[in-house]
Amino acid sequence: MNPIICAFIKGIDRAGVKPAGISIVSDIPFEPELVKELGVDFFHTIRGRAIAFGTGLKLANPELKVVPFVGDLMTIGGNHFVHSARRNMEMLVVCINNFVYKRIADQLAPKVAATFSAYSTFESPFNIPHLANSCGAIYTARWTALHTE
């Protein structure tokens, strides 16, 4: 099973949140069978729009636990992230960053280190938790695939 989904399931169990009260919004294609087993509502959106879609869900139903799973957050959809953080939309944004994409939609990807590739960006990557904090987000955290236990 996908290690990200496994970590998410463990988190739901430990928090005691009922899956029926969770909506996952993603611009990353997860296997439908995998999401179906979770027992949550799942919405797949176009690239970079998961947070905007999640904002609409949260405004329509403030009691809902909205969890956008996003990939290349800061190139396409970064504006939605900034505004969601500064408005404190109470969403858990899971940004899956594997530092693979050097260019997205013919733009340099701002999350890839300059040393990653000779033909990558010359700027330092965004520090996403620090960006969220500077926008006023209440809680931010960072973990890696090694921190799934």
DRENPA-892774 format. One line per field, with one value per residue: residue number from 1; residue in three letters; x, y, z of N, C-alpha, C, O, CB in turn. Coordinates in nm, 3 decimals. Glycine has a CB too. Layout:
<recs>
i	[NUM, ...] .
aa	[Ala, ...] .
n_c1	[X, ...] .
n_c2	[Y, ...] .
n_c3	[Z, ...] .
ca_c1	[X, ...] .
ca_c2	[Y, ...] .
ca_c3	[Z, ...] .
c_c1	[X, ...] .
c_c2	[Y, ...] .
c_c3	[Z, ...] .
o_c1	[X, ...] .
o_c2	[Y, ...] .
o_c3	[Z, ...] .
cb_c1	[X, ...] .
cb_c2	[Y, ...] .
cb_c3	[Z, ...] .
</recs>
This chain:
<recs>
i	[1, 2, 3, 4, 5, 6, 7, 8, 9, 10, 11, 12, 13, 14, 15, 16, 17, 18, 19, 20, 21, 22, 23, 24, 25, 26, 27, 28, 29, 30, 31, 32, 33, 34, 35, 36, 37, 38, 39, 40, 41, 42, 43, 44, 45, 46, 47, 48, 49, 50, 51, 52, 53, 54, 55, 56, 57, 58, 59, 60, 61, 62, 63, 64, 65, 66, 67, 68, 69, 70, 71, 72, 73, 74, 75, 76, 77, 78, 79, 80, 81, 82, 83, 84, 85, 86, 87, 88, 89, 90, 91, 92, 93, 94, 95, 96, 97, 98, 99, 100, 101, 102, 103, 104, 105, 106, 107, 108, 109, 110, 111, 112, 113, 114, 115, 116, 117, 118, 119, 120, 121, 122, 123, 124, 125, 126, 127, 128, 129, 130, 131, 132, 133, 134, 135, 136, 137, 138, 139, 140, 141, 142, 143, 144, 145, 146, 147, 148, 149] .
aa	[Met, Asn, Pro, Ile, Ile, Cys, Ala, Phe, Ile, Lys, Gly, Ile, Asp, Arg, Ala, Gly, Val, Lys, Pro, Ala, Gly, Ile, Ser, Ile, Val, Ser, Asp, Ile, Pro, Phe, Glu, Pro, Glu, Leu, Val, Lys, Glu, Leu, Gly, Val, Asp, Phe, Phe, His, Thr, Ile, Arg, Gly, Arg, Ala, Ile, Ala, Phe, Gly, Thr, Gly, Leu, Lys, Leu, Ala, Asn, Pro, Glu, Leu, Lys, Val, Val, Pro, Phe, Val, Gly, Asp, Leu, Met, Thr, Ile, Gly, Gly, Asn, His, Phe, Val, His, Ser, Ala, Arg, Arg, Asn, Met, Glu, Met, Leu, Val, Val, Cys, Ile, Asn, Asn, Phe, Val, Tyr, Lys, Arg, Ile, Ala, Asp, Gln, Leu, Ala, Pro, Lys, Val, Ala, Ala, Thr, Phe, Ser, Ala, Tyr, Ser, Thr, Phe, Glu, Ser, Pro, Phe, Asn, Ile, Pro, His, Leu, Ala, Asn, Ser, Cys, Gly, Ala, Ile, Tyr, Thr, Ala, Arg, Trp, Thr, Ala, Leu, His, Thr, Glu] .
n_c1	[0.084, 0.039, 0.277, 0.220, -0.058, -0.084, 0.041, -0.139, -0.375, -0.299, -0.274, -0.541, -0.662, -0.526, -0.602, -0.868, -1.068, -1.361, -1.390, -1.606, -1.642, -1.449, -1.304, -1.114, -0.921, -0.761, -0.490, -0.332, -0.307, -0.448, -0.491, -0.815, -0.929, -0.779, -0.840, -1.112, -1.124, -1.063, -1.291, -1.367, -1.484, -1.383, -1.225, -1.104, -0.913, -0.819, -0.477, -0.311, -0.535, -0.646, -0.645, -0.800, -1.045, -1.088, -1.118, -1.367, -1.527, -1.489, -1.597, -1.862, -1.931, -1.841, -1.785, -1.666, -1.376, -1.127, -0.891, -0.653, -0.448, -0.159, 0.066, 0.298, 0.311, 0.389, 0.427, 0.203, -0.089, 0.012, -0.069, -0.325, -0.259, -0.123, -0.331, -0.517, -0.377, -0.344, -0.605, -0.677, -0.811, -0.853, -0.763, -0.600, -0.321, -0.152, 0.147, 0.311, 0.626, 0.868, 1.091, 1.133, 1.024, 1.144, 1.055, 0.737, 0.454, 0.602, 0.736, 0.993, 1.035, 0.978, 1.045, 1.260, 1.594, 1.882, 2.111, 2.018, 1.986, 2.165, 2.029, 1.825, 1.645, 1.789, 1.737, 1.683, 1.487, 1.139, 1.063, 0.826, 0.677, 0.771, 0.680, 0.404, 0.378, 0.455, 0.240, 0.047, -0.055, -0.184, -0.075, 0.202, 0.392, 0.660, 0.752, 0.915, 0.942, 1.066, 0.962, 0.728, 0.639] .
n_c2	[-0.118, 0.231, 0.437, 0.694, 0.704, 0.500, 0.620, 0.828, 0.690, 0.576, 0.812, 0.905, 0.700, 0.725, 0.982, 0.950, 1.022, 0.997, 0.827, 0.895, 1.166, 1.292, 1.448, 1.393, 1.572, 1.578, 1.642, 1.457, 1.150, 0.890, 0.539, 0.425, 0.205, 0.194, 0.434, 0.397, 0.198, 0.341, 0.468, 0.732, 1.049, 1.125, 1.343, 1.409, 1.651, 1.899, 1.972, 2.151, 2.264, 2.155, 2.263, 2.494, 2.378, 2.231, 2.443, 2.541, 2.321, 2.326, 2.575, 2.529, 2.325, 2.358, 2.176, 1.960, 1.760, 1.852, 1.742, 1.823, 1.658, 1.729, 1.777, 1.920, 2.189, 2.466, 2.575, 2.547, 2.640, 2.749, 3.001, 2.948, 2.799, 2.993, 3.180, 3.016, 2.950, 3.205, 3.272, 3.087, 2.830, 2.588, 2.336, 2.029, 2.020, 1.808, 1.793, 1.637, 1.602, 1.506, 1.602, 1.569, 1.682, 1.913, 2.105, 2.244, 2.275, 2.425, 2.600, 2.684, 2.468, 2.565, 2.416, 2.254, 2.186, 2.376, 2.228, 1.985, 1.923, 1.986, 2.135, 2.252, 2.477, 2.793, 2.909, 2.891, 2.628, 2.664, 2.691, 2.527, 2.487, 2.716, 2.920, 2.884, 2.942, 3.213, 3.319, 3.301, 3.057, 2.828, 2.582, 2.398, 2.135, 1.909, 1.612, 1.307, 1.025, 0.847, 0.886, 0.744, 0.577] .
n_c3	[0.000, -0.053, 0.104, 0.197, 0.218, 0.408, 0.633, 0.667, 0.731, 0.978, 1.124, 1.124, 1.274, 1.523, 1.597, 1.632, 1.456, 1.267, 0.959, 0.793, 0.824, 0.680, 0.399, 0.120, -0.103, -0.407, -0.633, -0.727, -0.888, -0.727, -0.675, -0.743, -0.603, -0.372, -0.237, -0.204, -0.010, 0.219, 0.313, 0.299, 0.165, -0.163, -0.387, -0.703, -0.851, -1.100, -1.184, -0.934, -0.814, -0.587, -0.324, -0.355, -0.427, -0.194, -0.016, -0.092, -0.018, 0.261, 0.328, 0.260, 0.436, 0.741, 0.947, 0.836, 0.787, 0.592, 0.364, 0.156, -0.075, -0.226, -0.504, -0.683, -0.533, -0.517, -0.772, -0.946, -0.813, -0.583, -0.499, -0.399, -0.175, -0.016, 0.034, 0.163, 0.395, 0.512, 0.562, 0.743, 0.695, 0.817, 0.719, 0.649, 0.478, 0.273, 0.135, -0.112, -0.185, -0.388, -0.506, -0.784, -1.019, -1.244, -1.412, -1.451, -1.640, -1.823, -1.655, -1.423, -1.151, -0.824, -0.600, -0.622, -0.553, -0.653, -0.689, -0.760, -1.029, -1.326, -1.511, -1.378, -1.163, -1.063, -0.826, -0.470, -0.320, -0.217, 0.127, 0.252, 0.504, 0.645, 0.479, 0.507, 0.782, 0.781, 0.653, 0.839, 0.924, 1.164, 1.250, 1.144, 0.995, 0.921, 0.757, 0.666, 0.440, 0.600, 0.847, 0.916, 1.116] .
ca_c1	[0.000, 0.108, 0.321, 0.154, -0.192, -0.066, 0.064, -0.265, -0.468, -0.253, -0.309, -0.686, -0.688, -0.475, -0.680, -1.006, -1.160, -1.441, -1.367, -1.723, -1.636, -1.329, -1.304, -0.982, -0.919, -0.625, -0.455, -0.244, -0.391, -0.438, -0.569, -0.951, -0.955, -0.711, -0.918, -1.242, -1.107, -1.051, -1.423, -1.380, -1.520, -1.262, -1.245, -0.983, -0.926, -0.712, -0.347, -0.297, -0.662, -0.700, -0.669, -0.915, -1.163, -1.105, -1.170, -1.512, -1.588, -1.484, -1.694, -1.997, -1.954, -1.728, -1.757, -1.596, -1.230, -1.085, -0.749, -0.598, -0.320, -0.111, 0.199, 0.381, 0.229, 0.427, 0.426, 0.063, -0.170, 0.078, -0.153, -0.433, -0.196, -0.098, -0.458, -0.576, -0.304, -0.371, -0.746, -0.694, -0.923, -0.860, -0.745, -0.472, -0.265, -0.041, 0.223, 0.402, 0.733, 0.980, 1.198, 1.157, 0.986, 1.226, 0.972, 0.594, 0.384, 0.707, 0.789, 1.087, 0.971, 1.046, 1.070, 1.373, 1.720, 1.966, 2.210, 1.950, 2.008, 2.239, 1.936, 1.713, 1.634, 1.905, 1.691, 1.662, 1.346, 1.055, 1.049, 0.680, 0.627, 0.801, 0.588, 0.273, 0.386, 0.459, 0.106, -0.042, -0.110, -0.176, 0.011, 0.269, 0.486, 0.729, 0.794, 0.967, 0.898, 1.130, 0.889, 0.591, 0.604] .
ca_c2	[0.000, 0.359, 0.476, 0.818, 0.666, 0.424, 0.718, 0.901, 0.599, 0.571, 0.940, 0.906, 0.608, 0.783, 1.103, 0.912, 1.088, 0.905, 0.847, 0.955, 1.311, 1.337, 1.457, 1.408, 1.635, 1.554, 1.660, 1.344, 1.033, 0.771, 0.427, 0.433, 0.097, 0.231, 0.539, 0.339, 0.124, 0.433, 0.505, 0.878, 1.110, 1.157, 1.424, 1.430, 1.778, 1.928, 2.005, 2.277, 2.320, 2.078, 2.350, 2.579, 2.292, 2.203, 2.565, 2.542, 2.218, 2.372, 2.684, 2.472, 2.242, 2.385, 2.062, 1.859, 1.758, 1.856, 1.709, 1.823, 1.595, 1.802, 1.744, 2.038, 2.290, 2.606, 2.625, 2.558, 2.630, 2.812, 3.112, 2.891, 2.763, 3.115, 3.238, 2.923, 2.966, 3.334, 3.275, 2.979, 2.750, 2.465, 2.219, 1.960, 2.010, 1.714, 1.822, 1.528, 1.662, 1.412, 1.675, 1.509, 1.767, 2.031, 2.203, 2.215, 2.366, 2.508, 2.691, 2.620, 2.426, 2.632, 2.328, 2.168, 2.252, 2.405, 2.122, 1.862, 1.897, 2.094, 2.214, 2.287, 2.618, 2.850, 2.962, 2.794, 2.585, 2.718, 2.618, 2.534, 2.519, 2.855, 3.003, 2.875, 3.018, 3.356, 3.358, 3.298, 2.923, 2.797, 2.467, 2.340, 2.028, 1.847, 1.474, 1.238, 0.885, 0.773, 0.915, 0.689, 0.495] .
ca_c3	[0.000, -0.061, 0.239, 0.236, 0.262, 0.534, 0.739, 0.686, 0.802, 1.117, 1.185, 1.148, 1.385, 1.648, 1.629, 1.662, 1.362, 1.187, 0.815, 0.727, 0.836, 0.610, 0.253, 0.062, -0.235, -0.456, -0.775, -0.753, -0.915, -0.642, -0.726, -0.689, -0.507, -0.248, -0.171, -0.170, 0.115, 0.332, 0.361, 0.301, 0.037, -0.238, -0.505, -0.781, -0.923, -1.195, -1.124, -0.864, -0.767, -0.473, -0.209, -0.389, -0.418, -0.051, 0.047, -0.119, 0.068, 0.400, 0.342, 0.252, 0.555, 0.831, 1.035, 0.757, 0.790, 0.452, 0.351, 0.021, -0.104, -0.343, -0.552, -0.705, -0.470, -0.530, -0.909, -0.984, -0.693, -0.469, -0.454, -0.318, -0.048, 0.060, 0.081, 0.259, 0.521, 0.576, 0.604, 0.840, 0.648, 0.896, 0.635, 0.659, 0.344, 0.264, 0.013, -0.143, -0.262, -0.404, -0.574, -0.913, -1.131, -1.259, -1.482, -1.453, -1.732, -1.881, -1.555, -1.333, -1.027, -0.714, -0.487, -0.653, -0.523, -0.769, -0.704, -0.799, -1.171, -1.393, -1.589, -1.292, -1.129, -0.996, -0.699, -0.362, -0.315, -0.111, 0.252, 0.258, 0.639, 0.680, 0.402, 0.574, 0.908, 0.752, 0.610, 0.955, 0.954, 1.306, 1.274, 1.028, 1.031, 0.809, 0.781, 0.547, 0.429, 0.710, 0.970, 0.906, 1.234] .
c_c1	[0.088, 0.149, 0.257, 0.015, -0.184, -0.046, -0.063, -0.365, -0.429, -0.290, -0.457, -0.720, -0.646, -0.553, -0.824, -1.109, -1.232, -1.418, -1.484, -1.720, -1.516, -1.353, -1.162, -0.999, -0.776, -0.609, -0.355, -0.331, -0.359, -0.522, -0.709, -0.981, -0.895, -0.792, -1.053, -1.236, -1.101, -1.186, -1.444, -1.434, -1.391, -1.298, -1.111, -1.003, -0.812, -0.589, -0.348, -0.424, -0.720, -0.731, -0.788, -1.045, -1.193, -1.159, -1.321, -1.584, -1.597, -1.583, -1.837, -2.031, -1.836, -1.692, -1.675, -1.445, -1.183, -0.934, -0.708, -0.462, -0.271, 0.031, 0.284, 0.304, 0.263, 0.433, 0.282, -0.019, -0.106, -0.003, -0.267, -0.380, -0.177, -0.228, -0.529, -0.509, -0.339, -0.516, -0.777, -0.815, -0.939, -0.860, -0.608, -0.421, -0.145, 0.026, 0.326, 0.507, 0.848, 1.095, 1.232, 1.133, 1.070, 1.148, 0.828, 0.528, 0.481, 0.755, 0.891, 1.016, 1.044, 1.072, 1.192, 1.502, 1.804, 2.067, 2.150, 1.980, 2.081, 2.144, 1.813, 1.713, 1.759, 1.867, 1.679, 1.516, 1.271, 1.065, 0.900, 0.627, 0.655, 0.709, 0.450, 0.271, 0.384, 0.324, 0.005, -0.103, -0.086, -0.076, 0.072, 0.366, 0.548, 0.767, 0.846, 0.912, 0.961, 1.056, 0.748, 0.552, 0.559] .
c_c2	[0.124, 0.404, 0.605, 0.788, 0.588, 0.519, 0.795, 0.816, 0.589, 0.699, 0.951, 0.819, 0.669, 0.905, 1.071, 0.979, 0.981, 0.931, 0.914, 1.108, 1.372, 1.341, 1.481, 1.468, 1.622, 1.592, 1.554, 1.222, 0.916, 0.661, 0.430, 0.325, 0.130, 0.332, 0.486, 0.265, 0.214, 0.469, 0.655, 0.926, 1.150, 1.234, 1.441, 1.554, 1.793, 1.978, 2.144, 2.335, 2.247, 2.167, 2.442, 2.500, 2.261, 2.323, 2.574, 2.440, 2.266, 2.486, 2.632, 2.391, 2.258, 2.268, 1.954, 1.872, 1.746, 1.837, 1.711, 1.753, 1.660, 1.761, 1.869, 2.162, 2.434, 2.659, 2.649, 2.538, 2.692, 2.927, 3.062, 2.853, 2.886, 3.171, 3.146, 2.937, 3.098, 3.350, 3.169, 2.894, 2.617, 2.341, 2.159, 1.942, 1.916, 1.737, 1.712, 1.582, 1.564, 1.472, 1.617, 1.607, 1.894, 2.144, 2.154, 2.320, 2.470, 2.619, 2.615, 2.587, 2.486, 2.544, 2.240, 2.245, 2.271, 2.294, 1.992, 1.824, 2.016, 2.185, 2.254, 2.438, 2.666, 2.906, 2.853, 2.753, 2.654, 2.629, 2.628, 2.557, 2.663, 2.951, 3.002, 2.954, 3.168, 3.409, 3.353, 3.163, 2.891, 2.685, 2.420, 2.233, 1.975, 1.706, 1.416, 1.096, 0.800, 0.791, 0.859, 0.605, 0.579] .
c_c3	[0.000, 0.080, 0.287, 0.289, 0.394, 0.651, 0.771, 0.765, 0.949, 1.191, 1.217, 1.268, 1.518, 1.691, 1.665, 1.574, 1.281, 1.038, 0.744, 0.733, 0.764, 0.460, 0.206, -0.077, -0.285, -0.602, -0.816, -0.781, -0.822, -0.705, -0.663, -0.584, -0.371, -0.170, -0.125, -0.036, 0.238, 0.393, 0.374, 0.167, -0.033, -0.363, -0.575, -0.865, -1.023, -1.120, -1.061, -0.806, -0.646, -0.353, -0.234, -0.378, -0.271, 0.025, 0.028, -0.033, 0.212, 0.424, 0.340, 0.375, 0.651, 0.924, 0.967, 0.775, 0.645, 0.446, 0.204, 0.016, -0.233, -0.378, -0.563, -0.660, -0.509, -0.672, -0.954, -0.857, -0.570, -0.411, -0.365, -0.179, 0.041, 0.117, 0.181, 0.395, 0.588, 0.620, 0.708, 0.809, 0.723, 0.808, 0.663, 0.517, 0.349, 0.130, -0.006, -0.238, -0.270, -0.483, -0.711, -1.026, -1.135, -1.327, -1.481, -1.541, -1.787, -1.787, -1.471, -1.202, -0.907, -0.592, -0.510, -0.629, -0.649, -0.794, -0.752, -0.943, -1.233, -1.471, -1.509, -1.265, -1.055, -0.859, -0.595, -0.360, -0.202, 0.012, 0.286, 0.400, 0.681, 0.605, 0.468, 0.704, 0.883, 0.704, 0.724, 0.986, 1.101, 1.333, 1.143, 1.078, 0.904, 0.850, 0.652, 0.544, 0.539, 0.842, 0.970, 1.025, 1.348] .
o_c1	[0.201, 0.063, 0.240, -0.026, -0.268, -0.107, -0.092, -0.432, -0.516, -0.333, -0.495, -0.798, -0.721, -0.569, -0.894, -1.225, -1.171, -1.424, -1.464, -1.788, -1.485, -1.413, -1.096, -1.080, -0.682, -0.701, -0.298, -0.423, -0.256, -0.614, -0.719, -1.051, -0.953, -0.809, -1.103, -1.331, -1.130, -1.195, -1.529, -1.431, -1.299, -1.389, -1.013, -1.099, -0.721, -0.599, -0.380, -0.422, -0.834, -0.833, -0.868, -1.144, -1.309, -1.237, -1.394, -1.692, -1.699, -1.646, -1.924, -2.147, -1.741, -1.580, -1.619, -1.392, -1.199, -0.858, -0.725, -0.372, -0.335, 0.107, 0.335, 0.241, 0.173, 0.442, 0.246, -0.017, -0.166, -0.006, -0.301, -0.449, -0.211, -0.234, -0.595, -0.576, -0.360, -0.546, -0.890, -0.909, -1.031, -0.945, -0.513, -0.472, -0.048, -0.029, 0.417, 0.480, 0.918, 1.188, 1.348, 1.213, 1.069, 1.172, 0.801, 0.545, 0.447, 0.807, 0.877, 0.943, 1.163, 1.118, 1.224, 1.518, 1.797, 2.105, 2.222, 1.999, 2.060, 2.177, 1.709, 1.776, 1.827, 1.955, 1.666, 1.429, 1.330, 1.074, 0.856, 0.538, 0.571, 0.666, 0.387, 0.175, 0.317, 0.296, -0.110, -0.195, 0.019, -0.001, 0.002, 0.415, 0.496, 0.809, 0.824, 0.843, 0.912, 1.083, 0.657, 0.436, 0.526] .
o_c2	[0.120, 0.410, 0.624, 0.842, 0.607, 0.502, 0.825, 0.867, 0.592, 0.695, 1.002, 0.860, 0.665, 0.929, 1.154, 0.993, 0.887, 1.046, 0.981, 1.173, 1.489, 1.251, 1.577, 1.421, 1.652, 1.576, 1.559, 1.195, 0.850, 0.689, 0.437, 0.353, 0.098, 0.318, 0.525, 0.269, 0.170, 0.498, 0.699, 0.853, 1.203, 1.196, 1.483, 1.562, 1.711, 2.021, 2.243, 2.447, 2.275, 2.148, 2.465, 2.551, 2.264, 2.307, 2.610, 2.469, 2.249, 2.491, 2.684, 2.387, 2.181, 2.263, 1.866, 1.983, 1.641, 1.908, 1.611, 1.786, 1.646, 1.715, 1.918, 2.230, 2.514, 2.781, 2.760, 2.429, 2.689, 2.948, 3.127, 2.872, 2.884, 3.204, 3.194, 2.936, 3.102, 3.432, 3.160, 2.886, 2.541, 2.253, 2.229, 1.858, 1.941, 1.705, 1.696, 1.605, 1.540, 1.401, 1.617, 1.615, 1.973, 2.263, 2.037, 2.440, 2.588, 2.721, 2.494, 2.671, 2.459, 2.595, 2.157, 2.357, 2.190, 2.269, 1.897, 1.707, 2.131, 2.302, 2.286, 2.514, 2.586, 2.948, 2.735, 2.833, 2.698, 2.507, 2.728, 2.640, 2.726, 3.052, 3.107, 3.025, 3.242, 3.528, 3.395, 3.155, 2.923, 2.693, 2.404, 2.240, 1.993, 1.682, 1.470, 1.054, 0.690, 0.720, 0.925, 0.564, 0.527] .
o_c3	[0.049, 0.168, 0.407, 0.392, 0.481, 0.757, 0.887, 0.854, 1.036, 1.306, 1.323, 1.354, 1.616, 1.811, 1.723, 1.613, 1.232, 0.995, 0.643, 0.654, 0.784, 0.402, 0.248, -0.157, -0.212, -0.682, -0.925, -0.703, -0.838, -0.781, -0.540, -0.487, -0.267, -0.049, -0.020, 0.042, 0.349, 0.512, 0.451, 0.068, 0.031, -0.437, -0.512, -0.943, -1.029, -1.005, -1.127, -0.753, -0.607, -0.288, -0.144, -0.326, -0.229, 0.119, 0.120, 0.020, 0.278, 0.529, 0.411, 0.417, 0.644, 0.974, 1.033, 0.778, 0.583, 0.513, 0.134, 0.094, -0.337, -0.292, -0.463, -0.740, -0.532, -0.690, -0.995, -0.799, -0.463, -0.290, -0.266, -0.078, 0.159, 0.235, 0.273, 0.498, 0.709, 0.707, 0.756, 0.888, 0.693, 0.821, 0.697, 0.443, 0.421, 0.025, 0.074, -0.356, -0.172, -0.522, -0.751, -1.120, -1.041, -1.303, -1.506, -1.519, -1.798, -1.832, -1.451, -1.149, -0.891, -0.490, -0.424, -0.678, -0.742, -0.908, -0.781, -0.975, -1.195, -1.494, -1.566, -1.339, -0.990, -0.784, -0.630, -0.394, -0.103, 0.001, 0.343, 0.417, 0.745, 0.660, 0.482, 0.733, 0.956, 0.713, 0.708, 1.067, 1.156, 1.430, 1.043, 1.191, 0.794, 0.963, 0.543, 0.637, 0.567, 0.938, 1.021, 1.033, 1.454] .
cb_c1	[-0.096, 0.018, 0.471, 0.147, -0.263, 0.054, 0.177, -0.324, -0.468, -0.101, -0.268, -0.763, -0.616, -0.329, -0.677, -1.036, -1.083, -1.593, -1.338, -1.852, -1.631, -1.209, -1.399, -0.905, -0.967, -0.588, -0.398, -0.146, -0.375, -0.486, -0.498, -1.051, -0.897, -0.572, -0.938, -1.288, -0.982, -0.981, -1.448, -1.243, -1.615, -1.184, -1.308, -0.949, -0.929, -0.758, -0.238, -0.239, -0.762, -0.600, -0.543, -0.900, -1.141, -0.973, -1.102, -1.539, -1.509, -1.342, -1.674, -2.009, -1.973, -1.760, -1.888, -1.633, -1.173, -1.128, -0.719, -0.586, -0.331, -0.118, 0.193, 0.423, 0.239, 0.558, 0.496, 0.024, -0.198, 0.214, -0.210, -0.495, -0.060, -0.030, -0.549, -0.564, -0.153, -0.335, -0.837, -0.705, -0.908, -0.983, -0.761, -0.484, -0.224, -0.090, 0.292, 0.327, 0.780, 0.931, 1.323, 1.069, 0.838, 1.352, 1.023, 0.533, 0.266, 0.658, 0.676, 1.210, 0.966, 0.967, 0.949, 1.366, 1.798, 2.038, 2.282, 1.800, 1.874, 2.344, 1.894, 1.720, 1.510, 1.968, 1.557, 1.704, 1.338, 0.909, 1.144, 0.621, 0.690, 0.947, 0.579, 0.237, 0.512, 0.566, 0.060, -0.150, -0.046, -0.314, -0.068, 0.344, 0.415, 0.856, 0.679, 1.124, 0.933, 1.275, 0.884, 0.579, 0.722] .
cb_c2	[0.000, 0.465, 0.491, 0.917, 0.582, 0.327, 0.815, 0.942, 0.458, 0.549, 1.052, 0.856, 0.476, 0.820, 1.200, 0.942, 1.187, 0.918, 0.714, 0.903, 1.349, 1.246, 1.571, 1.272, 1.787, 1.410, 1.803, 1.318, 0.990, 0.801, 0.292, 0.422, -0.036, 0.286, 0.658, 0.243, 0.041, 0.559, 0.440, 0.945, 1.234, 1.029, 1.562, 1.306, 1.897, 2.031, 1.997, 2.375, 2.318, 1.969, 2.433, 2.638, 2.160, 2.161, 2.690, 2.513, 2.087, 2.418, 2.788, 2.384, 2.092, 2.506, 2.002, 1.870, 1.638, 1.990, 1.571, 1.968, 1.437, 1.953, 1.673, 2.050, 2.277, 2.626, 2.526, 2.453, 2.488, 2.861, 3.188, 2.768, 2.695, 3.221, 3.266, 2.778, 2.957, 3.446, 3.257, 3.036, 2.723, 2.466, 2.255, 1.821, 2.151, 1.565, 1.962, 1.405, 1.796, 1.286, 1.675, 1.387, 1.802, 1.998, 2.225, 2.213, 2.435, 2.569, 2.751, 2.710, 2.271, 2.749, 2.242, 2.118, 2.173, 2.538, 2.099, 1.876, 1.871, 2.035, 2.137, 2.208, 2.643, 2.957, 3.033, 2.854, 2.432, 2.730, 2.677, 2.406, 2.424, 2.888, 2.953, 2.727, 2.981, 3.386, 3.268, 3.395, 2.814, 2.758, 2.353, 2.449, 1.914, 1.930, 1.388, 1.236, 0.828, 0.819, 1.063, 0.606, 0.411] .
cb_c3	[0.122, -0.129, 0.241, 0.117, 0.154, 0.523, 0.699, 0.550, 0.737, 1.124, 1.095, 1.023, 1.363, 1.632, 1.511, 1.805, 1.268, 1.223, 0.750, 0.792, 0.981, 0.643, 0.203, 0.056, -0.230, -0.436, -0.800, -0.633, -1.060, -0.497, -0.698, -0.801, -0.559, -0.279, -0.266, -0.282, 0.108, 0.288, 0.493, 0.332, 0.057, -0.274, -0.470, -0.869, -0.825, -1.301, -1.229, -0.954, -0.879, -0.432, -0.177, -0.530, -0.497, 0.009, -0.011, -0.267, 0.061, 0.436, 0.231, 0.128, 0.516, 0.914, 1.085, 0.609, 0.880, 0.385, 0.415, -0.031, -0.117, -0.319, -0.685, -0.853, -0.323, -0.467, -1.005, -1.096, -0.665, -0.509, -0.575, -0.388, -0.074, -0.030, -0.037, 0.208, 0.497, 0.481, 0.483, 0.979, 0.501, 0.983, 0.483, 0.734, 0.289, 0.279, 0.021, -0.204, -0.199, -0.474, -0.488, -0.931, -1.124, -1.338, -1.628, -1.307, -1.661, -2.009, -1.465, -1.307, -1.017, -0.672, -0.459, -0.799, -0.420, -0.751, -0.574, -0.780, -1.244, -1.488, -1.713, -1.159, -1.044, -1.082, -0.716, -0.224, -0.298, -0.157, 0.368, 0.202, 0.740, 0.650, 0.257, 0.602, 0.985, 0.648, 0.495, 0.936, 0.863, 1.358, 1.342, 0.945, 1.110, 0.766, 0.836, 0.546, 0.291, 0.727, 0.992, 0.781, 1.277] .
</recs>
